[in-house]
Amino acid sequence: MKLFIIFALHSENRVIMKDGIHPEEYRPVVFKDMSNDHSFMTRSCAASKETIKWEDGNEYPLIKLEISNTSHPFYTGKMKLVDTAGRVDKFRNRFKNHRASVKKNEEE
């Protein structure tokens, strides 16, 4: 999700935000890093169908993250490739039949 803030010049040359283009419904939302189960709560307008019970006993919308500051190599000091979703394996599985057919055609 990308957030953009659009500014307009006011008549007194002050920079102000435009009216009517920003979401009105900010609410508490829990974000959970699925790679290490770290969770944090902040205000957001992101949509979610899932909920989670937070430390205070209330239920809040849940947004699942693949990576956060607690698991990102830059912030943890571990500069290695993090492939939480298995993207390389998914790619290889998807195209293994294609590779086999190409090799078979080359042999003929």
C-alpha positions in Angstrom: 0.0 0.0 0.0 1.4 3.4 -1.0 0.4 6.6 0.7 0.7 9.9 -1.0 0.2 13.3 0.6 -0.8 16.0 -1.8 -0.1 19.6 -0.9 -1.6 22.8 -2.2 -0.3 26.4 -1.8 -2.6 28.5 0.3 -3.1 32.1 -0.6 -0.6 33.3 2.0 2.0 30.9 0.5 1.7 28.4 3.3 1.7 24.7 2.5 -1.5 23.0 3.6 -3.2 19.7 2.8 -6.1 19.6 0.4 -9.5 19.1 1.9 -11.6 16.0 1.0 -8.9 13.7 -0.3 -7.7 12.0 2.9 -9.5 9.1 4.6 -11.6 10.1 7.5 -11.9 6.7 9.3 -8.6 6.1 11.1 -8.9 3.4 13.8 -6.6 1.3 15.9 -5.2 -1.7 13.9 -2.8 -4.4 14.9 0.1 -5.2 12.4 1.7 -8.7 12.9 5.0 -9.7 11.4 4.4 -13.3 10.3 8.1 -14.2 10.2 8.7 -13.7 13.9 5.2 -13.1 15.5 6.1 -9.5 16.5 2.9 -7.4 16.7 2.3 -3.7 17.2 -0.8 -1.5 17.2 -1.1 1.8 15.5 -3.8 3.9 13.8 -4.6 3.1 10.2 -7.4 3.1 7.6 -6.2 -0.1 5.9 -9.0 -2.7 5.3 -8.9 -6.1 7.0 -11.3 -9.0 7.3 -9.4 -10.6 10.2 -9.3 -9.6 13.8 -7.1 -10.4 16.8 -7.5 -10.0 20.5 -4.9 -7.5 21.8 -3.2 -7.3 25.2 -6.0 -5.0 26.5 -8.6 -7.7 25.9 -10.3 -5.9 23.0 -10.5 -7.1 19.4 -8.9 -5.1 16.6 -8.5 -5.5 12.8 -5.4 -7.5 11.9 -3.0 -6.7 9.0 -0.4 -9.5 8.4 3.1 -8.4 7.3 5.8 -10.5 5.7 8.6 -8.3 7.1 8.9 -5.5 9.6 11.6 -3.6 11.3 12.1 -6.6 13.7 12.9 -9.0 10.9 14.3 -6.8 8.1 18.0 -7.5 7.5 18.9 -3.8 7.5 17.5 -3.2 10.9 18.6 -6.5 12.5 22.1 -6.3 11.2 21.8 -9.6 9.4 22.4 -8.7 5.7 21.2 -11.9 4.1 18.4 -12.8 1.7 15.1 -13.2 3.4 12.7 -15.3 1.4 9.7 -15.8 3.8 7.2 -16.6 1.0 9.5 -19.2 -0.7 9.3 -17.2 -4.0 12.3 -19.0 -5.5 10.8 -22.4 -4.8 7.5 -21.3 -6.2 9.1 -20.1 -9.4 11.1 -23.3 -9.8 8.0 -25.5 -9.2 5.9 -23.5 -11.7 8.5 -23.8 -14.5 10.0 -27.2 -13.9 7.7 -28.8 -16.5 8.6 -26.1 -19.0 12.4 -26.8 -18.4 11.8 -30.5 -18.9 10.0 -30.0 -22.2 12.7 -27.6 -23.5 15.4 -30.2 -22.7 13.4 -32.9 -24.4 13.0 -30.8 -27.5 16.7 -30.0 -27.6 17.6 -33.7 -27.4 15.3 -34.5 -30.4 
